[in-house]
Amino acid sequence: MTLYFGDEAYRIINQAGFHDAVIFLSSHILQPLVALFVSLFVGWVIPRSVSYEALGLKNRKLYEVWNFGIRYITPVLVFVVMLSMLGVVGH
């Protein structure tokens, strides 16, 4: 059985030790997943009033732009970066 991890497949399967595999998994899979879940949590779970107060912005319109970005733009971009790091898109 062969696992495919994009351009890194040969190095991961044939030449990598445990340390290399852990580094690959943490930097290419876990970190983008954490960023995705944090952006989804901040954008969709935390009440808007709490995030507005925590940011301390004086301008409500600036907060609305930030909120739109954290809800819709950030998760998509983080997902695209994760796919790119795995070699699914780009290259």
PDB file with one MODEL, atoms N, CA, C and O in Angstrom:
MODEL        1
ATOM      1  N   MET A   1       0.839  -1.176   0.000  1.00  0.00           N
ATOM      2  CA  MET A   1       0.000   0.000   0.000  1.00  0.00           C
ATOM      3  C   MET A   1       0.878   1.231   0.000  1.00  0.00           C
ATOM      4  O   MET A   1       1.829   1.319   0.776  1.00  0.00           O
ATOM      5  N   THR A   2       0.568   2.180  -0.862  1.00  0.00           N
ATOM      6  CA  THR A   2       1.350   3.397  -0.969  1.00  0.00           C
ATOM      7  C   THR A   2       0.488   4.588  -0.591  1.00  0.00           C
ATOM      8  O   THR A   2      -0.637   4.736  -1.068  1.00  0.00           O
ATOM      9  N   LEU A   3       1.029   5.424   0.265  1.00  0.00           N
ATOM     10  CA  LEU A   3       0.356   6.664   0.625  1.00  0.00           C
ATOM     11  C   LEU A   3       0.898   7.777  -0.239  1.00  0.00           C
ATOM     12  O   LEU A   3       2.091   7.807  -0.543  1.00  0.00           O
ATOM     13  N   TYR A   4       0.031   8.697  -0.641  1.00  0.00           N
ATOM     14  CA  TYR A   4       0.462   9.796  -1.483  1.00  0.00           C
ATOM     15  C   TYR A   4       0.350  11.102  -0.723  1.00  0.00           C
ATOM     16  O   TYR A   4      -0.734  11.465  -0.267  1.00  0.00           O
ATOM     17  N   PHE A   5       1.447  11.806  -0.584  1.00  0.00           N
ATOM     18  CA  PHE A   5       1.484  13.098   0.083  1.00  0.00           C
ATOM     19  C   PHE A   5       2.029  14.155  -0.862  1.00  0.00           C
ATOM     20  O   PHE A   5       2.902  14.931  -0.473  1.00  0.00           O
ATOM     21  N   GLY A   6       1.542  14.203  -2.081  1.00  0.00           N
ATOM     22  CA  GLY A   6       1.988  15.213  -3.032  1.00  0.00           C
ATOM     23  C   GLY A   6       3.409  14.953  -3.484  1.00  0.00           C
ATOM     24  O   GLY A   6       3.817  13.806  -3.669  1.00  0.00           O
ATOM     25  N   ASP A   7       4.162  16.034  -3.660  1.00  0.00           N
ATOM     26  CA  ASP A   7       5.538  15.937  -4.144  1.00  0.00           C
ATOM     27  C   ASP A   7       6.466  15.250  -3.142  1.00  0.00           C
ATOM     28  O   ASP A   7       7.545  14.789  -3.514  1.00  0.00           O
ATOM     29  N   GLU A   8       6.058  15.180  -1.892  1.00  0.00           N
ATOM     30  CA  GLU A   8       6.892  14.622  -0.842  1.00  0.00           C
ATOM     31  C   GLU A   8       6.724  13.102  -0.695  1.00  0.00           C
ATOM     32  O   GLU A   8       7.309  12.514   0.215  1.00  0.00           O
ATOM     33  N   ALA A   9       5.945  12.459  -1.560  1.00  0.00           N
ATOM     34  CA  ALA A   9       5.609  11.047  -1.375  1.00  0.00           C
ATOM     35  C   ALA A   9       6.848  10.154  -1.321  1.00  0.00           C
ATOM     36  O   ALA A   9       6.956   9.308  -0.433  1.00  0.00           O
ATOM     37  N   TYR A  10       7.764  10.325  -2.236  1.00  0.00           N
ATOM     38  CA  TYR A  10       8.941   9.459  -2.269  1.00  0.00           C
ATOM     39  C   TYR A  10       9.768   9.618  -1.003  1.00  0.00           C
ATOM     40  O   TYR A  10      10.207   8.625  -0.422  1.00  0.00           O
ATOM     41  N   ARG A  11       9.985  10.851  -0.570  1.00  0.00           N
ATOM     42  CA  ARG A  11      10.794  11.101   0.622  1.00  0.00           C
ATOM     43  C   ARG A  11      10.119  10.560   1.873  1.00  0.00           C
ATOM     44  O   ARG A  11      10.783   9.980   2.732  1.00  0.00           O
ATOM     45  N   ILE A  12       8.818  10.741   1.984  1.00  0.00           N
ATOM     46  CA  ILE A  12       8.109  10.291   3.177  1.00  0.00           C
ATOM     47  C   ILE A  12       8.127   8.771   3.294  1.00  0.00           C
ATOM     48  O   ILE A  12       8.359   8.239   4.379  1.00  0.00           O
ATOM     49  N   ILE A  13       7.890   8.079   2.207  1.00  0.00           N
ATOM     50  CA  ILE A  13       7.743   6.635   2.293  1.00  0.00           C
ATOM     51  C   ILE A  13       9.088   5.912   2.313  1.00  0.00           C
ATOM     52  O   ILE A  13       9.277   4.987   3.103  1.00  0.00           O
ATOM     53  N   ASN A  14      10.014   6.317   1.462  1.00  0.00           N
ATOM     54  CA  ASN A  14      11.226   5.523   1.308  1.00  0.00           C
ATOM     55  C   ASN A  14      12.419   5.988   2.133  1.00  0.00           C
ATOM     56  O   ASN A  14      13.247   5.163   2.522  1.00  0.00           O
ATOM     57  N   GLN A  15      12.530   7.280   2.411  1.00  0.00           N
ATOM     58  CA  GLN A  15      13.756   7.748   3.047  1.00  0.00           C
ATOM     59  C   GLN A  15      13.549   8.419   4.398  1.00  0.00           C
ATOM     60  O   GLN A  15      14.532   8.723   5.074  1.00  0.00           O
ATOM     61  N   ALA A  16      12.334   8.655   4.810  1.00  0.00           N
ATOM     62  CA  ALA A  16      12.094   9.422   6.028  1.00  0.00           C
ATOM     63  C   ALA A  16      12.102   8.531   7.255  1.00  0.00           C
ATOM     64  O   ALA A  16      11.654   7.385   7.235  1.00  0.00           O
ATOM     65  N   GLY A  17      12.622   9.101   8.310  1.00  0.00           N
ATOM     66  CA  GLY A  17      12.532   8.446   9.599  1.00  0.00           C
ATOM     67  C   GLY A  17      11.294   8.944  10.320  1.00  0.00           C
ATOM     68  O   GLY A  17      10.476   9.673   9.759  1.00  0.00           O
ATOM     69  N   PHE A  18      11.173   8.541  11.561  1.00  0.00           N
ATOM     70  CA  PHE A  18      10.020   8.935  12.361  1.00  0.00           C
ATOM     71  C   PHE A  18       9.954  10.458  12.520  1.00  0.00           C
ATOM     72  O   PHE A  18       8.883  11.051  12.397  1.00  0.00           O
ATOM     73  N   HIS A  19      11.085  11.077  12.789  1.00  0.00           N
ATOM     74  CA  HIS A  19      11.130  12.522  12.984  1.00  0.00           C
ATOM     75  C   HIS A  19      10.661  13.259  11.733  1.00  0.00           C
ATOM     76  O   HIS A  19       9.883  14.207  11.837  1.00  0.00           O
ATOM     77  N   ASP A  20      11.112  12.849  10.570  1.00  0.00           N
ATOM     78  CA  ASP A  20      10.692  13.490   9.317  1.00  0.00           C
ATOM     79  C   ASP A  20       9.190  13.340   9.092  1.00  0.00           C
ATOM     80  O   ASP A  20       8.531  14.275   8.636  1.00  0.00           O
ATOM     81  N   ALA A  21       8.657  12.176   9.410  1.00  0.00           N
ATOM     82  CA  ALA A  21       7.218  11.959   9.231  1.00  0.00           C
ATOM     83  C   ALA A  21       6.408  12.833  10.178  1.00  0.00           C
ATOM     84  O   ALA A  21       5.378  13.381   9.786  1.00  0.00           O
ATOM     85  N   VAL A  22       6.863  12.970  11.421  1.00  0.00           N
ATOM     86  CA  VAL A  22       6.159  13.817  12.384  1.00  0.00           C
ATOM     87  C   VAL A  22       6.215  15.273  11.954  1.00  0.00           C
ATOM     88  O   VAL A  22       5.214  15.983  12.052  1.00  0.00           O
ATOM     89  N   ILE A  23       7.360  15.726  11.483  1.00  0.00           N
ATOM     90  CA  ILE A  23       7.494  17.102  11.001  1.00  0.00           C
ATOM     91  C   ILE A  23       6.561  17.336   9.821  1.00  0.00           C
ATOM     92  O   ILE A  23       5.890  18.365   9.757  1.00  0.00           O
ATOM     93  N   PHE A  24       6.514  16.400   8.895  1.00  0.00           N
ATOM     94  CA  PHE A  24       5.631  16.543   7.736  1.00  0.00           C
ATOM     95  C   PHE A  24       4.173  16.604   8.164  1.00  0.00           C
ATOM     96  O   PHE A  24       3.430  17.478   7.718  1.00  0.00           O
ATOM     97  N   LEU A  25       3.762  15.688   9.018  1.00  0.00           N
ATOM     98  CA  LEU A  25       2.365  15.659   9.450  1.00  0.00           C
ATOM     99  C   LEU A  25       1.985  16.919  10.218  1.00  0.00           C
ATOM    100  O   LEU A  25       0.891  17.451  10.034  1.00  0.00           O
ATOM    101  N   SER A  26       2.874  17.394  11.069  1.00  0.00           N
ATOM    102  CA  SER A  26       2.526  18.584  11.851  1.00  0.00           C
ATOM    103  C   SER A  26       2.500  19.834  10.990  1.00  0.00           C
ATOM    104  O   SER A  26       1.611  20.668  11.159  1.00  0.00           O
ATOM    105  N   SER A  27       3.438  19.990  10.080  1.00  0.00           N
ATOM    106  CA  SER A  27       3.493  21.228   9.299  1.00  0.00           C
ATOM    107  C   SER A  27       2.553  21.226   8.096  1.00  0.00           C
ATOM    108  O   SER A  27       2.087  22.289   7.687  1.00  0.00           O
ATOM    109  N   HIS A  28       2.268  20.075   7.527  1.00  0.00           N
ATOM    110  CA  HIS A  28       1.434  20.025   6.325  1.00  0.00           C
ATOM    111  C   HIS A  28      -0.026  19.686   6.605  1.00  0.00           C
ATOM    112  O   HIS A  28      -0.896  19.981   5.786  1.00  0.00           O
ATOM    113  N   ILE A  29      -0.300  19.079   7.735  1.00  0.00           N
ATOM    114  CA  ILE A  29      -1.677  18.666   8.017  1.00  0.00           C
ATOM    115  C   ILE A  29      -2.209  19.307   9.301  1.00  0.00           C
ATOM    116  O   ILE A  29      -3.252  19.961   9.274  1.00  0.00           O
ATOM    117  N   LEU A  30      -1.514  19.131  10.415  1.00  0.00           N
ATOM    118  CA  LEU A  30      -2.046  19.589  11.697  1.00  0.00           C
ATOM    119  C   LEU A  30      -2.124  21.112  11.819  1.00  0.00           C
ATOM    120  O   LEU A  30      -3.143  21.637  12.268  1.00  0.00           O
ATOM    121  N   GLN A  31      -1.085  21.818  11.433  1.00  0.00           N
ATOM    122  CA  GLN A  31      -1.115  23.277  11.560  1.00  0.00           C
ATOM    123  C   GLN A  31      -2.204  23.917  10.696  1.00  0.00           C
ATOM    124  O   GLN A  31      -2.930  24.777  11.194  1.00  0.00           O
ATOM    125  N   PRO A  32      -2.346  23.537   9.429  1.00  0.00           N
ATOM    126  CA  PRO A  32      -3.464  24.108   8.668  1.00  0.00           C
ATOM    127  C   PRO A  32      -4.829  23.716   9.220  1.00  0.00           C
ATOM    128  O   PRO A  32      -5.755  24.526   9.192  1.00  0.00           O
ATOM    129  N   LEU A  33      -4.974  22.487   9.723  1.00  0.00           N
ATOM    130  CA  LEU A  33      -6.251  22.087  10.318  1.00  0.00           C
ATOM    131  C   LEU A  33      -6.578  22.910  11.558  1.00  0.00           C
ATOM    132  O   LEU A  33      -7.723  23.319  11.748  1.00  0.00           O
ATOM    133  N   VAL A  34      -5.585  23.151  12.395  1.00  0.00           N
ATOM    134  CA  VAL A  34      -5.802  23.974  13.581  1.00  0.00           C
ATOM    135  C   VAL A  34      -6.192  25.389  13.171  1.00  0.00           C
ATOM    136  O   VAL A  34      -7.115  25.966  13.746  1.00  0.00           O
ATOM    137  N   ALA A  35      -5.504  25.950  12.191  1.00  0.00           N
ATOM    138  CA  ALA A  35      -5.848  27.294  11.716  1.00  0.00           C
ATOM    139  C   ALA A  35      -7.269  27.330  11.160  1.00  0.00           C
ATOM    140  O   ALA A  35      -7.999  28.296  11.382  1.00  0.00           O
ATOM    141  N   LEU A  36      -7.658  26.294  10.447  1.00  0.00           N
ATOM    142  CA  LEU A  36      -9.014  26.222   9.907  1.00  0.00           C
ATOM    143  C   LEU A  36     -10.043  26.166  11.025  1.00  0.00           C
ATOM    144  O   LEU A  36     -11.031  26.900  10.997  1.00  0.00           O
ATOM    145  N   PHE A  37      -9.820  25.301  12.006  1.00  0.00           N
ATOM    146  CA  PHE A  37     -10.775  25.172  13.105  1.00  0.00           C
ATOM    147  C   PHE A  37     -10.821  26.420  13.981  1.00  0.00           C
ATOM    148  O   PHE A  37     -11.891  26.785  14.468  1.00  0.00           O
ATOM    149  N   VAL A  38      -9.694  27.074  14.189  1.00  0.00           N
ATOM    150  CA  VAL A  38      -9.686  28.312  14.974  1.00  0.00           C
ATOM    151  C   VAL A  38     -10.473  29.403  14.261  1.00  0.00           C
ATOM    152  O   VAL A  38     -11.255  30.119  14.885  1.00  0.00           O
ATOM    153  N   SER A  39     -10.268  29.528  12.961  1.00  0.00           N
ATOM    154  CA  SER A  39     -11.015  30.555  12.217  1.00  0.00           C
ATOM    155  C   SER A  39     -12.512  30.249  12.218  1.00  0.00           C
ATOM    156  O   SER A  39     -13.326  31.165  12.329  1.00  0.00           O
ATOM    157  N   LEU A  40     -12.878  28.993  12.098  1.00  0.00           N
ATOM    158  CA  LEU A  40     -14.297  28.636  12.150  1.00  0.00           C
ATOM    159  C   LEU A  40     -14.873  28.874  13.547  1.00  0.00           C
ATOM    160  O   LEU A  40     -16.006  29.337  13.682  1.00  0.00           O
ATOM    161  N   PHE A  41     -14.104  28.562  14.574  1.00  0.00           N
ATOM    162  CA  PHE A  41     -14.570  28.774  15.946  1.00  0.00           C
ATOM    163  C   PHE A  41     -14.754  30.262  16.233  1.00  0.00           C
ATOM    164  O   PHE A  41     -15.781  30.674  16.773  1.00  0.00           O
ATOM    165  N   VAL A  42     -13.767  31.056  15.873  1.00  0.00           N
ATOM    166  CA  VAL A  42     -13.838  32.492  16.140  1.00  0.00           C
ATOM    167  C   VAL A  42     -14.946  33.138  15.319  1.00  0.00           C
ATOM    168  O   VAL A  42     -15.644  34.025  15.812  1.00  0.00           O
ATOM    169  N   GLY A  43     -15.114  32.709  14.084  1.00  0.00           N
ATOM    170  CA  GLY A  43     -16.113  33.328  13.217  1.00  0.00           C
ATOM    171  C   GLY A  43     -17.539  32.887  13.467  1.00  0.00           C
ATOM    172  O   GLY A  43     -18.469  33.675  13.298  1.00  0.00           O
ATOM    173  N   TRP A  44     -17.727  31.634  13.870  1.00  0.00           N
ATOM    174  CA  TRP A  44     -19.084  31.096  13.932  1.00  0.00           C
ATOM    175  C   TRP A  44     -19.560  30.711  15.332  1.00  0.00           C
ATOM    176  O   TRP A  44     -20.768  30.677  15.566  1.00  0.00           O
ATOM    177  N   VAL A  45     -18.662  30.422  16.267  1.00  0.00           N
ATOM    178  CA  VAL A  45     -19.080  29.951  17.584  1.00  0.00           C
ATOM    179  C   VAL A  45     -19.081  31.088  18.612  1.00  0.00           C
ATOM    180  O   VAL A  45     -20.046  31.261  19.356  1.00  0.00           O
ATOM    181  N   ILE A  46     -18.009  31.846  18.643  1.00  0.00           N
ATOM    182  CA  ILE A  46     -17.930  32.952  19.598  1.00  0.00           C
ATOM    183  C   ILE A  46     -18.958  34.015  19.211  1.00  0.00           C
ATOM    184  O   ILE A  46     -19.025  34.405  18.045  1.00  0.00           O
ATOM    185  N   PRO A  47     -19.751  34.484  20.158  1.00  0.00           N
ATOM    186  CA  PRO A  47     -20.742  35.527  19.841  1.00  0.00           C
ATOM    187  C   PRO A  47     -20.056  36.786  19.299  1.00  0.00           C
ATOM    188  O   PRO A  47     -18.957  37.152  19.717  1.00  0.00           O
ATOM    189  N   ARG A  48     -20.735  37.422  18.367  1.00  0.00           N
ATOM    190  CA  ARG A  48     -20.178  38.610  17.717  1.00  0.00           C
ATOM    191  C   ARG A  48     -19.884  39.718  18.725  1.00  0.00           C
ATOM    192  O   ARG A  48     -18.892  40.433  18.584  1.00  0.00           O
ATOM    193  N   SER A  49     -20.720  39.864  19.720  1.00  0.00           N
ATOM    194  CA  SER A  49     -20.495  40.919  20.711  1.00  0.00           C
ATOM    195  C   SER A  49     -19.203  40.680  21.492  1.00  0.00           C
ATOM    196  O   SER A  49     -18.487  41.623  21.827  1.00  0.00           O
ATOM    197  N   VAL A  50     -18.916  39.426  21.774  1.00  0.00           N
ATOM    198  CA  VAL A  50     -17.698  39.089  22.521  1.00  0.00           C
ATOM    199  C   VAL A  50     -16.460  39.382  21.672  1.00  0.00           C
ATOM    200  O   VAL A  50     -15.501  39.977  22.163  1.00  0.00           O
ATOM    201  N   SER A  51     -16.474  38.972  20.410  1.00  0.00           N
ATOM    202  CA  SER A  51     -15.308  39.225  19.560  1.00  0.00           C
ATOM    203  C   SER A  51     -15.138  40.713  19.282  1.00  0.00           C
ATOM    204  O   SER A  51     -14.010  41.194  19.173  1.00  0.00           O
ATOM    205  N   TYR A  52     -16.237  41.447  19.166  1.00  0.00           N
ATOM    206  CA  TYR A  52     -16.151  42.897  18.953  1.00  0.00           C
ATOM    207  C   TYR A  52     -15.496  43.579  20.152  1.00  0.00           C
ATOM    208  O   TYR A  52     -14.625  44.433  19.990  1.00  0.00           O
ATOM    209  N   GLU A  53     -15.914  43.203  21.332  1.00  0.00           N
ATOM    210  CA  GLU A  53     -15.330  43.785  22.541  1.00  0.00           C
ATOM    211  C   GLU A  53     -13.871  43.356  22.722  1.00  0.00           C
ATOM    212  O   GLU A  53     -13.038  44.158  23.145  1.00  0.00           O
ATOM    213  N   ALA A  54     -13.562  42.107  22.407  1.00  0.00           N
ATOM    214  CA  ALA A  54     -12.193  41.609  22.571  1.00  0.00           C
ATOM    215  C   ALA A  54     -11.226  42.304  21.620  1.00  0.00           C
ATOM    216  O   ALA A  54     -10.073  42.549  21.977  1.00  0.00           O
ATOM    217  N   LEU A  55     -11.684  42.622  20.419  1.00  0.00           N
ATOM    218  CA  LEU A  55     -10.816  43.299  19.463  1.00  0.00           C
ATOM    219  C   LEU A  55     -10.598  44.757  19.838  1.00  0.00           C
ATOM    220  O   LEU A  55      -9.553  45.328  19.526  1.00  0.00           O
ATOM    221  N   GLY A  56     -11.563  45.357  20.495  1.00  0.00           N
ATOM    222  CA  GLY A  56     -11.425  46.751  20.924  1.00  0.00           C
ATOM    223  C   GLY A  56     -11.425  47.744  19.781  1.00  0.00           C
ATOM    224  O   GLY A  56     -10.821  48.812  19.887  1.00  0.00           O
ATOM    225  N   LEU A  57     -12.097  47.405  18.686  1.00  0.00           N
ATOM    226  CA  LEU A  57     -12.160  48.322  17.547  1.00  0.00           C
ATOM    227  C   LEU A  57     -13.155  49.438  17.823  1.00  0.00           C
ATOM    228  O   LEU A  57     -14.222  49.202  18.390  1.00  0.00           O
ATOM    229  N   LYS A  58     -12.805  50.644  17.424  1.00  0.00           N
ATOM    230  CA  LYS A  58     -13.694  51.794  17.614  1.00  0.00           C
ATOM    231  C   LYS A  58     -14.713  51.896  16.474  1.00  0.00           C
ATOM    232  O   LYS A  58     -15.805  52.436  16.653  1.00  0.00           O
ATOM    233  N   ASN A  59     -14.352  51.381  15.323  1.00  0.00           N
ATOM    234  CA  ASN A  59     -15.191  51.496  14.132  1.00  0.00           C
ATOM    235  C   ASN A  59     -15.943  50.183  13.907  1.00  0.00           C
ATOM    236  O   ASN A  59     -15.322  49.144  13.685  1.00  0.00           O
ATOM    237  N   ARG A  60     -17.253  50.225  13.963  1.00  0.00           N
ATOM    238  CA  ARG A  60     -18.071  49.016  13.785  1.00  0.00           C
ATOM    239  C   ARG A  60     -17.954  48.463  12.360  1.00  0.00           C
ATOM    240  O   ARG A  60     -18.002  47.248  12.166  1.00  0.00           O
ATOM    241  N   LYS A  61     -17.803  49.335  11.373  1.00  0.00           N
ATOM    242  CA  LYS A  61     -17.679  48.863   9.983  1.00  0.00           C
ATOM    243  C   LYS A  61     -16.384  48.081   9.781  1.00  0.00           C
ATOM    244  O   LYS A  61     -16.352  47.098   9.041  1.00  0.00           O
ATOM    245  N   LEU A  62     -15.331  48.520  10.438  1.00  0.00           N
ATOM    246  CA  LEU A  62     -14.072  47.778  10.357  1.00  0.00           C
ATOM    247  C   LEU A  62     -14.240  46.391  10.966  1.00  0.00           C
ATOM    248  O   LEU A  62     -13.700  45.413  10.449  1.00  0.00           O
ATOM    249  N   TYR A  63     -14.979  46.306  12.049  1.00  0.00           N
ATOM    250  CA  TYR A  63     -15.256  45.003  12.655  1.00  0.00           C
ATOM    251  C   TYR A  63     -16.053  44.122  11.696  1.00  0.00           C
ATOM    252  O   TYR A  63     -15.776  42.927  11.587  1.00  0.00           O
ATOM    253  N   GLU A  64     -17.027  44.686  11.009  1.00  0.00           N
ATOM    254  CA  GLU A  64     -17.832  43.896  10.072  1.00  0.00           C
ATOM    255  C   GLU A  64     -16.969  43.339   8.937  1.00  0.00           C
ATOM    256  O   GLU A  64     -17.180  42.209   8.496  1.00  0.00           O
ATOM    257  N   VAL A  65     -16.001  44.122   8.465  1.00  0.00           N
ATOM    258  CA  VAL A  65     -15.072  43.637   7.434  1.00  0.00           C
ATOM    259  C   VAL A  65     -14.232  42.491   8.004  1.00  0.00           C
ATOM    260  O   VAL A  65     -14.049  41.465   7.349  1.00  0.00           O
ATOM    261  N   TRP A  66     -13.722  42.671   9.225  1.00  0.00           N
ATOM    262  CA  TRP A  66     -12.938  41.622   9.871  1.00  0.00           C
ATOM    263  C   TRP A  66     -13.778  40.358  10.048  1.00  0.00           C
ATOM    264  O   TRP A  66     -13.315  39.251   9.775  1.00  0.00           O
ATOM    265  N   ASN A  67     -15.005  40.534  10.503  1.00  0.00           N
ATOM    266  CA  ASN A  67     -15.880  39.387  10.754  1.00  0.00           C
ATOM    267  C   ASN A  67     -16.185  38.630   9.456  1.00  0.00           C
ATOM    268  O   ASN A  67     -16.188  37.399   9.442  1.00  0.00           O
ATOM    269  N   PHE A  68     -16.437  39.349   8.388  1.00  0.00           N
ATOM    270  CA  PHE A  68     -16.662  38.696   7.094  1.00  0.00           C
ATOM    271  C   PHE A  68     -15.422  37.909   6.682  1.00  0.00           C
ATOM    272  O   PHE A  68     -15.527  36.775   6.213  1.00  0.00           O
ATOM    273  N   GLY A  69     -14.252  38.510   6.857  1.00  0.00           N
ATOM    274  CA  GLY A  69     -13.007  37.835   6.476  1.00  0.00           C
ATOM    275  C   GLY A  69     -12.752  36.583   7.284  1.00  0.00           C
ATOM    276  O   GLY A  69     -12.334  35.564   6.734  1.00  0.00           O
ATOM    277  N   ILE A  70     -13.000  36.645   8.596  1.00  0.00           N
ATOM    278  CA  ILE A  70     -12.727  35.488   9.458  1.00  0.00           C
ATOM    279  C   ILE A  70     -13.754  34.384   9.242  1.00  0.00           C
ATOM    280  O   ILE A  70     -13.454  33.210   9.462  1.00  0.00           O
ATOM    281  N   ARG A  71     -14.960  34.744   8.816  1.00  0.00           N
ATOM    282  CA  ARG A  71     -15.994  33.731   8.588  1.00  0.00           C
ATOM    283  C   ARG A  71     -15.900  33.067   7.220  1.00  0.00           C
ATOM    284  O   ARG A  71     -16.038  31.849   7.110  1.00  0.00           O
ATOM    285  N   TYR A  72     -15.668  33.852   6.191  1.00  0.00           N
ATOM    286  CA  TYR A  72     -15.782  33.333   4.825  1.00  0.00           C
ATOM    287  C   TYR A  72     -14.453  33.233   4.083  1.00  0.00           C
ATOM    288  O   TYR A  72     -14.205  32.239   3.400  1.00  0.00           O
ATOM    289  N   ILE A  73     -13.607  34.230   4.203  1.00  0.00           N
ATOM    290  CA  ILE A  73     -12.384  34.258   3.402  1.00  0.00           C
ATOM    291  C   ILE A  73     -11.288  33.394   4.018  1.00  0.00           C
ATOM    292  O   ILE A  73     -10.659  32.596   3.323  1.00  0.00           O
ATOM    293  N   THR A  74     -11.059  33.551   5.314  1.00  0.00           N
ATOM    294  CA  THR A  74      -9.963  32.830   5.970  1.00  0.00           C
ATOM    295  C   THR A  74     -10.095  31.308   5.868  1.00  0.00           C
ATOM    296  O   THR A  74      -9.112  30.654   5.520  1.00  0.00           O
ATOM    297  N   PRO A  75     -11.257  30.709   6.153  1.00  0.00           N
ATOM    298  CA  PRO A  75     -11.332  29.242   6.033  1.00  0.00           C
ATOM    299  C   PRO A  75     -11.042  28.742   4.615  1.00  0.00           C
ATOM    300  O   PRO A  75     -10.387  27.715   4.442  1.00  0.00           O
ATOM    301  N   VAL A  76     -11.521  29.454   3.618  1.00  0.00           N
ATOM    302  CA  VAL A  76     -11.277  29.037   2.233  1.00  0.00           C
ATOM    303  C   VAL A  76      -9.791  29.121   1.907  1.00  0.00           C
ATOM    304  O   VAL A  76      -9.229  28.197   1.319  1.00  0.00           O
ATOM    305  N   LEU A  77      -9.158  30.223   2.286  1.00  0.00           N
ATOM    306  CA  LEU A  77      -7.729  30.377   1.989  1.00  0.00           C
ATOM    307  C   LEU A  77      -6.880  29.366   2.746  1.00  0.00           C
ATOM    308  O   LEU A  77      -5.926  28.827   2.185  1.00  0.00           O
ATOM    309  N   VAL A  78      -7.202  29.101   3.990  1.00  0.00           N
ATOM    310  CA  VAL A  78      -6.447  28.109   4.763  1.00  0.00           C
ATOM    311  C   VAL A  78      -6.619  26.721   4.137  1.00  0.00           C
ATOM    312  O   VAL A  78      -5.664  25.947   4.069  1.00  0.00           O
ATOM    313  N   PHE A  79      -7.822  26.411   3.686  1.00  0.00           N
ATOM    314  CA  PHE A  79      -8.059  25.119   3.037  1.00  0.00           C
ATOM    315  C   PHE A  79      -7.266  25.004   1.728  1.00  0.00           C
ATOM    316  O   PHE A  79      -6.704  23.948   1.435  1.00  0.00           O
ATOM    317  N   VAL A  80      -7.219  26.072   0.954  1.00  0.00           N
ATOM    318  CA  VAL A  80      -6.443  26.069  -0.294  1.00  0.00           C
ATOM    319  C   VAL A  80      -4.957  25.907   0.004  1.00  0.00           C
ATOM    320  O   VAL A  80      -4.264  25.171  -0.698  1.00  0.00           O
ATOM    321  N   VAL A  81      -4.462  26.583   1.035  1.00  0.00           N
ATOM    322  CA  VAL A  81      -3.055  26.433   1.423  1.00  0.00           C
ATOM    323  C   VAL A  81      -2.770  24.993   1.837  1.00  0.00           C
ATOM    324  O   VAL A  81      -1.733  24.437   1.478  1.00  0.00           O
ATOM    325  N   MET A  82      -3.680  24.392   2.585  1.00  0.00           N
ATOM    326  CA  MET A  82      -3.486  23.005   3.004  1.00  0.00           C
ATOM    327  C   MET A  82      -3.448  22.075   1.791  1.00  0.00           C
ATOM    328  O   MET A  82      -2.594  21.192   1.713  1.00  0.00           O
ATOM    329  N   LEU A  83      -4.357  22.268   0.861  1.00  0.00           N
ATOM    330  CA  LEU A  83      -4.341  21.437  -0.347  1.00  0.00           C
ATOM    331  C   LEU A  83      -3.069  21.654  -1.158  1.00  0.00           C
ATOM    332  O   LEU A  83      -2.520  20.715  -1.733  1.00  0.00           O
ATOM    333  N   SER A  84      -2.615  22.883  -1.196  1.00  0.00           N
ATOM    334  CA  SER A  84      -1.378  23.178  -1.917  1.00  0.00           C
ATOM    335  C   SER A  84      -0.175  22.516  -1.256  1.00  0.00           C
ATOM    336  O   SER A  84       0.704  21.987  -1.935  1.00  0.00           O
ATOM    337  N   MET A  85      -0.144  22.549   0.080  1.00  0.00           N
ATOM    338  CA  MET A  85       0.974  21.909   0.787  1.00  0.00           C
ATOM    339  C   MET A  85       0.974  20.405   0.605  1.00  0.00           C
ATOM    340  O   MET A  85       2.031  19.776   0.638  1.00  0.00           O
ATOM    341  N   LEU A  86      -0.202  19.821   0.413  1.00  0.00           N
ATOM    342  CA  LEU A  86      -0.295  18.387   0.179  1.00  0.00           C
ATOM    343  C   LEU A  86      -0.058  18.021  -1.284  1.00  0.00           C
ATOM    344  O   LEU A  86       0.018  16.840  -1.625  1.00  0.00           O
ATOM    345  N   GLY A  87       0.057  19.024  -2.145  1.00  0.00           N
ATOM    346  CA  GLY A  87       0.312  18.770  -3.558  1.00  0.00           C
ATOM    347  C   GLY A  87      -0.917  18.478  -4.371  1.00  0.00           C
ATOM    348  O   GLY A  87      -0.805  17.989  -5.495  1.00  0.00           O
ATOM    349  N   VAL A  88      -2.102  18.764  -3.836  1.00  0.00           N
ATOM    350  CA  VAL A  88      -3.353  18.495  -4.550  1.00  0.00           C
ATOM    351  C   VAL A  88      -3.630  19.584  -5.583  1.00  0.00           C
ATOM    352  O   VAL A  88      -4.066  19.287  -6.695  1.00  0.00           O
ATOM    353  N   VAL A  89      -3.381  20.836  -5.222  1.00  0.00           N
ATOM    354  CA  VAL A  89      -3.564  21.957  -6.146  1.00  0.00           C
ATOM    355  C   VAL A  89      -2.251  22.708  -6.273  1.00  0.00           C
ATOM    356  O   VAL A  89      -1.355  22.563  -5.441  1.00  0.00           O
ATOM    357  N   GLY A  90      -2.145  23.502  -7.308  1.00  0.00           N
ATOM    358  CA  GLY A  90      -0.925  24.296  -7.517  1.00  0.00           C
ATOM    359  C   GLY A  90       0.123  23.508  -8.269  1.00  0.00           C
ATOM    360  O   GLY A  90      -0.186  22.734  -9.174  1.00  0.00           O
ATOM    361  N   HIS A  91       1.349  23.713  -7.885  1.00  0.00           N
ATOM    362  CA  HIS A  91       2.536  23.076  -8.483  1.00  0.00           C
ATOM    363  C   HIS A  91       2.356  22.876  -9.936  1.00  0.00           C
ATOM    364  O   HIS A  91       3.249  22.355 -10.603  1.00  0.00           O
TER     365      HIS A  91
ENDMDL
END
